[in-house]
Amino acid sequence: MLLVAPMENPAIPLSSHAAVAAGKSCWLCLGPAVQETQGIAFGALTPDHFAITDSHYGTTLGIYRCQSCGFRFCPDAGDVTSLYADLEDEEYERTRAQRSVQARYLLATLKAHKSSGKLLDIGAGSGILVEEAERAGFDAQGVEPSQWLVQQARNKNIPVLQGVFPQAVEGIQYDVIALIDVLEHVTQPLKLLQDIGRHLKQDGVALIVTPDGQSVAAKAMGKKWWHYRIAHISYFDKKTLTLALANAGLEPLSWCRPTWYFPLDYLLSRLGQYLPGVGRLASARVTKSINVPLNLFDSWLVVARKAS
């Protein structure tokens, strides 16, 4: 639950004549940036704003666009590490079974490139992907800043370290590094990708998933797109993600649109953000037992390796 009320329509576009913001350099290419949308103040945020299952769509920090490469980001975001460290999310754990199906899907996608070896999941949550990777034969571990989520993993004997990458695993090399819906959460996405490259074995691969800000769904939903959330401070598309990978010394091996899996009641409650009458159906007992695959073609899954 949000502890402060979201601003009314926080993602309203500014004038097309907005001036280039002083000191707002692009996180990918250092080009000049212009503000596109207003947003709430970073100082008003609490750990609850960063819940994985947050449903306050359209509430963001101010979004800027690079005039050189087109990358969109939130340069007013401060240090989010402490906010994530104090994060708790009971609803995330409630959907663990469905998220495990997602993890198996991601590992099946990875299989064409790697089917064994040492795997690290960055932003591992309560270790769902780590658990499934171990079952699939990987030597897997995760790293996660949230103390509460790490404790959920430890309660299940899943190896998830409390901390941040790369400090928590400095010096260790991996066959696979997974970055599932994490890149959009960080203020230094280029450095994160560079650090991933440093921690990959020579023939290792990175498995990266992030929302596509230029997808049909994103354009159709406008400021109410479900990926416009406070916790999202970097907004990629295929062009800017390709640029980020190249600038980090990585090259794509494959691209696809990932599928997600959710309980029907969870989806109905989210749909209720747009159609309130539908949201009331989420309370029906039968909706809790039905699992739904969902692919809205508004995220990218890319497998990448060190550039040759």
C-alpha positions as CSV (number, residue, x, y, z in Angstrom):
1,M,0.0,0.0,0.0
2,L,1.2,3.5,-0.8
3,L,1.9,5.6,2.2
4,V,1.6,8.9,0.3
5,A,-1.1,9.7,-2.2
6,P,0.0,9.7,-5.9
7,M,-0.1,13.0,-7.7
8,E,-3.1,13.5,-10.0
9,N,-2.1,12.4,-13.5
10,P,1.7,12.5,-12.8
11,A,2.7,11.5,-16.3
12,I,1.1,14.3,-18.2
13,P,3.4,15.3,-21.1
14,L,5.0,18.7,-20.9
15,S,5.1,21.2,-23.7
16,S,7.0,20.0,-26.8
17,H,9.0,23.3,-26.5
18,A,10.4,22.2,-23.1
19,A,14.0,23.3,-22.7
20,V,16.9,20.9,-22.3
21,A,17.3,20.3,-18.6
22,A,20.5,21.6,-17.2
23,G,22.8,18.9,-16.0
24,K,20.4,16.0,-17.1
25,S,22.8,13.9,-19.2
26,C,21.7,10.6,-20.7
27,W,22.6,7.5,-18.7
28,L,23.6,5.7,-21.9
29,C,25.3,8.2,-24.2
30,L,25.7,11.4,-22.1
31,G,23.6,13.3,-24.6
32,P,21.4,16.3,-23.4
33,A,18.0,15.4,-22.1
34,V,14.6,17.2,-22.2
35,Q,11.8,16.6,-19.7
36,E,8.8,14.7,-21.2
37,T,6.6,14.1,-18.1
38,Q,6.2,15.5,-14.6
39,G,6.3,13.2,-11.6
40,I,6.4,12.9,-7.9
41,A,9.3,14.0,-5.8
42,F,11.9,11.3,-5.0
43,G,12.0,12.4,-1.3
44,A,8.4,11.4,-0.9
45,L,9.0,7.8,-1.6
46,T,9.0,4.8,0.8
47,P,9.8,1.1,0.4
48,D,6.2,0.4,-0.3
49,H,6.4,2.3,-3.6
50,F,8.9,-0.3,-4.8
51,A,6.8,-3.4,-4.2
52,I,7.1,-5.9,-7.1
53,T,3.3,-6.1,-7.2
54,D,2.6,-2.3,-7.0
55,S,-0.5,-1.5,-9.1
56,H,-0.4,2.4,-9.1
57,Y,0.1,2.5,-12.9
58,G,0.9,5.9,-14.3
59,T,2.6,7.2,-11.2
60,T,6.3,7.9,-11.9
61,L,9.2,10.2,-11.2
62,G,9.7,12.8,-13.9
63,I,10.7,11.2,-17.2
64,Y,13.3,12.8,-19.5
65,R,14.3,11.9,-23.1
66,C,17.8,12.0,-24.5
67,Q,17.9,14.2,-27.6
68,S,20.7,12.1,-29.0
69,C,19.7,8.5,-28.6
70,G,16.1,8.7,-27.5
71,F,16.6,6.9,-24.2
72,R,14.0,7.8,-21.5
73,F,14.9,7.9,-17.9
74,C,14.3,9.5,-14.5
75,P,17.4,11.5,-13.6
76,D,15.9,12.8,-10.3
77,A,16.0,9.3,-8.8
78,G,18.3,9.2,-5.8
79,D,19.9,6.2,-4.1
80,V,17.2,3.5,-4.2
81,T,19.2,0.8,-2.5
82,S,18.0,1.5,1.0
83,L,14.4,1.6,-0.2
84,Y,14.8,-1.9,-1.7
85,A,16.5,-3.2,1.3
86,D,13.4,-2.5,3.5
87,L,10.9,-3.8,0.9
88,E,8.3,-6.4,1.9
89,D,5.8,-7.9,-0.6
90,E,3.4,-10.5,0.7
91,E,1.5,-10.6,-2.6
92,Y,4.6,-11.5,-4.5
93,E,5.0,-14.6,-2.4
94,R,1.3,-15.5,-2.8
95,T,1.9,-15.8,-6.6
96,R,5.0,-17.9,-6.2
97,A,3.6,-20.9,-8.0
98,Q,2.8,-18.9,-11.1
99,R,6.1,-17.1,-11.0
100,S,7.8,-20.6,-10.9
101,V,6.1,-21.4,-14.2
102,Q,7.5,-18.1,-15.6
103,A,11.0,-19.2,-14.3
104,R,10.8,-22.5,-16.1
105,Y,9.7,-20.7,-19.3
106,L,12.7,-18.4,-19.0
107,L,15.1,-21.3,-18.5
108,A,13.6,-23.2,-21.4
109,T,14.3,-20.1,-23.6
110,L,17.9,-20.1,-22.2
111,K,18.4,-23.7,-23.1
112,A,19.4,-23.0,-26.7
113,H,22.4,-21.2,-25.3
114,K,23.2,-22.7,-21.9
115,S,21.7,-25.7,-20.1
116,S,24.1,-26.1,-17.2
117,G,26.9,-24.3,-15.4
118,K,27.1,-21.6,-12.7
119,L,24.1,-19.2,-12.8
120,L,23.6,-15.9,-10.9
121,D,20.2,-14.2,-10.7
122,I,20.5,-10.5,-10.0
123,G,17.5,-9.0,-8.2
124,A,16.5,-12.6,-7.3
125,G,13.6,-11.7,-5.0
126,S,12.8,-14.8,-2.9
127,G,14.8,-17.1,-5.2
128,I,12.1,-18.4,-7.5
129,L,14.4,-18.5,-10.6
130,V,17.3,-19.8,-8.5
131,E,15.2,-22.6,-7.2
132,E,14.0,-23.6,-10.7
133,A,17.5,-23.3,-12.1
134,E,18.8,-25.7,-9.4
135,R,16.1,-28.2,-10.3
136,A,17.2,-27.8,-14.0
137,G,20.8,-28.7,-13.2
138,F,22.4,-25.3,-12.8
139,D,24.7,-24.4,-9.9
140,A,22.6,-21.4,-9.1
141,Q,22.6,-18.5,-6.6
142,G,20.9,-15.1,-6.4
143,V,21.6,-11.7,-5.0
144,E,18.8,-9.5,-3.7
145,P,18.8,-6.2,-1.7
146,S,15.5,-6.8,0.2
147,Q,16.1,-8.3,3.6
148,W,12.6,-9.7,3.8
149,L,12.7,-11.4,0.4
150,V,16.1,-12.9,1.2
151,Q,14.6,-14.3,4.4
152,Q,11.8,-16.0,2.4
153,A,14.4,-17.6,0.2
154,R,16.5,-18.8,3.3
155,N,13.3,-20.2,4.8
156,K,13.2,-22.5,1.8
157,N,17.0,-23.2,1.8
158,I,17.5,-21.3,-1.5
159,P,20.9,-19.7,-1.9
160,V,20.2,-16.0,-2.2
161,L,22.7,-13.5,-0.9
162,Q,21.5,-10.2,0.7
163,G,23.1,-7.3,-1.0
164,V,23.7,-5.8,-4.4
165,F,25.6,-6.8,-7.5
166,P,28.5,-6.8,-8.1
167,Q,29.7,-6.2,-4.5
168,A,28.1,-9.3,-3.1
169,V,29.8,-11.6,-5.6
170,E,32.9,-9.7,-6.7
171,G,35.5,-11.8,-8.4
172,I,33.2,-14.8,-9.2
173,Q,32.7,-15.8,-12.9
174,Y,29.4,-17.2,-14.2
175,D,28.2,-19.2,-17.2
176,V,24.8,-17.4,-17.0
177,I,23.7,-14.1,-15.4
178,A,20.0,-13.4,-15.3
179,L,18.6,-9.9,-15.1
180,I,14.8,-10.3,-15.2
181,D,12.9,-7.1,-14.9
182,V,15.7,-5.4,-13.1
183,L,17.4,-3.1,-15.7
184,E,14.5,-0.7,-15.6
185,H,15.0,-0.2,-11.8
186,V,18.6,1.1,-11.7
187,T,20.1,4.5,-12.0
188,Q,23.3,3.2,-13.7
189,P,22.0,0.7,-16.3
190,L,25.2,0.9,-18.4
191,K,27.5,0.2,-15.5
192,L,25.3,-2.7,-14.5
193,L,25.6,-4.2,-17.9
194,Q,29.4,-3.6,-17.9
195,D,29.7,-5.3,-14.5
196,I,27.7,-8.3,-15.9
197,G,30.2,-8.5,-18.8
198,R,33.1,-8.6,-16.3
199,H,31.5,-11.4,-14.3
200,L,30.7,-13.6,-17.3
201,K,33.0,-16.4,-18.3
202,Q,34.4,-16.0,-21.8
203,D,31.6,-18.2,-23.3
204,G,29.0,-17.1,-20.8
205,V,25.6,-15.4,-21.6
206,A,23.4,-12.8,-20.0
207,L,19.6,-13.4,-19.9
208,I,17.9,-10.0,-19.8
209,V,14.2,-9.0,-19.7
210,T,13.0,-5.5,-19.6
211,P,9.8,-3.6,-20.7
212,D,9.6,-2.1,-24.2
213,G,8.6,1.5,-24.1
214,Q,8.0,1.6,-27.8
215,S,5.7,-1.4,-27.9
216,V,2.1,-1.2,-29.3
217,A,0.7,-1.7,-25.8
218,A,2.9,1.2,-24.4
219,K,1.8,3.5,-27.1
220,A,-1.9,2.5,-26.9
221,M,-2.1,2.8,-23.1
222,G,-0.2,6.1,-22.9
223,K,0.5,7.3,-19.4
224,K,-1.6,4.5,-17.9
225,W,0.7,1.7,-19.3
226,W,1.3,-0.8,-16.5
227,H,5.1,-0.3,-16.7
228,Y,4.8,3.4,-15.9
229,R,5.5,2.8,-12.2
230,I,7.6,4.6,-9.5
231,A,10.1,1.8,-9.3
232,H,10.8,2.0,-13.1
233,I,13.4,4.7,-13.7
234,S,14.9,3.5,-17.1
235,Y,12.6,3.0,-20.1
236,F,14.2,0.9,-22.9
237,D,13.1,-0.1,-26.4
238,K,15.0,-2.3,-28.8
239,K,17.1,0.5,-30.2
240,T,18.3,1.9,-26.8
241,L,18.7,-1.6,-25.3
242,T,20.9,-2.6,-28.3
243,L,22.9,0.7,-27.7
244,A,23.3,-0.1,-24.0
245,L,24.5,-3.6,-24.7
246,A,27.0,-2.4,-27.3
247,N,28.3,0.4,-25.0
248,A,28.8,-2.3,-22.3
249,G,30.7,-4.6,-24.6
250,L,27.9,-7.1,-25.1
251,E,26.2,-8.4,-28.3
252,P,22.7,-9.9,-28.7
253,L,22.4,-13.6,-29.6
254,S,18.6,-13.7,-29.7
255,W,15.5,-11.6,-29.1
256,C,11.9,-12.7,-28.2
257,R,8.8,-11.5,-26.4
258,P,8.5,-13.3,-23.0
259,T,5.3,-14.8,-21.6
260,W,4.2,-14.3,-18.0
261,Y,2.0,-16.4,-15.8
262,F,-0.5,-15.1,-13.2
263,P,-3.4,-16.2,-11.1
264,L,-6.7,-15.1,-12.7
265,D,-7.7,-13.1,-9.6
266,Y,-4.4,-11.2,-9.7
267,L,-5.0,-10.3,-13.4
268,L,-8.6,-9.2,-12.7
269,S,-7.5,-7.0,-9.8
270,R,-5.0,-5.3,-12.1
271,L,-7.5,-5.0,-14.9
272,G,-9.7,-3.3,-12.3
273,Q,-7.4,-0.3,-12.5
274,Y,-8.8,0.3,-15.9
275,L,-12.3,-1.3,-15.6
276,P,-13.5,-1.1,-12.0
277,G,-16.4,-3.5,-12.5
278,V,-14.0,-6.3,-13.7
279,G,-11.8,-5.8,-10.6
280,R,-14.7,-7.0,-8.4
281,L,-14.6,-10.4,-10.0
282,A,-11.1,-10.9,-8.4
283,S,-12.7,-11.8,-5.1
284,A,-14.4,-14.9,-6.5
285,R,-12.8,-18.1,-5.1
286,V,-12.6,-19.8,-8.4
287,T,-10.4,-17.0,-9.9
288,K,-7.6,-17.8,-7.4
289,S,-7.1,-21.4,-8.7
290,I,-6.9,-20.5,-12.5
291,N,-3.5,-19.7,-13.9
292,V,-3.3,-17.6,-17.0
293,P,-0.4,-17.2,-19.5
294,L,-0.1,-13.6,-20.7
295,N,2.0,-12.1,-23.5
296,L,1.2,-8.5,-24.3
297,F,4.3,-8.2,-26.5
298,D,5.5,-5.2,-24.4
299,S,8.7,-6.6,-23.0
300,W,12.0,-7.8,-24.6
301,L,13.9,-10.9,-23.7
302,V,17.4,-10.8,-25.0
303,V,20.2,-13.3,-24.6
304,A,23.6,-11.6,-25.0
305,R,27.3,-12.5,-24.8
306,K,30.6,-10.7,-24.6
307,A,31.2,-8.9,-27.9
308,S,33.8,-10.7,-30.0
